[in-house]
Amino acid sequence: MDAPYAKLEQLQPGIARVLAHNPSAFTYYGTQTYLVGTGEVAVIDPGPDLPEHVDALEEAIGGRRVVAIMCTHTHRDHSPASQPLAERTGAPLIGCAPLALETVGPRADAAFDGDYAPDVVLEDGATLEVDGKPVTAVATPGHTSNHLCFAYEAALLTGDHVMGWSTTVVFPPDGDMAAYMQSLDKLRQRDDRIYYPAHGPPVTNPRQYVRHLAGHRMQREKQILGIVRQQALAVPDIVSAAYPGLDPRLTTAAGGSVLAHLLDLQRRGLVEQQQDRWKTV
Ligand SMILES: [Zn+2]
């Protein structure tokens, strides 16, 4: 794919991006690593451990002091480069909590990076300073339980919580639909002017976009309820009914998303499970 891999692109004063060469059905053109700051920098979502990407980051940093290497979450397309980059720059890893999850069964989201070992875990609202300006952690569980966004001036670096090209994969057990919806709501209470996601273009109408995302999920929930009200069905049959003409590469992801909705509905007492079939209560 033709995309600006390994190039430093200045997006606005204090925010630049380097695209990693890991395109896929789930990463779009690849993971976008952000450099926040001018005289010194924080590196956000260092990305996959590809030597040419780590080289490109080192060149982009250009000898400036790296205040922190920060990960939004620990999927393998986001955090593995944190280790080699820390070795090259001497910078500490400050960001999301580590998360080990057994990868049993089919996964639609990326596997977890079990080697991620942060020096400091940021709680919701915690800040660190780059060039004397705060970078603030905004806890946004849902895509994963340890997901953080990072706020810098009027911008929010949204990781995989809100993406500019696709809806976010919410895949149980670590992905949680109720948490994800609450985390969308949390963004609606903020007045960020622009989102820079880890995948896809910037979002320049954050409020409207988040409202659209929440509406999309609520519609999907209603649709799933309607389907299992007719008859008790297993997840694959619900996927066929809810996603006609789905790209086969996305079947597992859609199954995870349907399951995430069903688990949320079950918690709210609206559906129940009998063996592998789901029905309304
Ligand atoms: Zn992810």
Residues whose N, C-alpha, C, O or C-beta is under 5 A from the ligand:
A	BS01	ZN	H75 D160
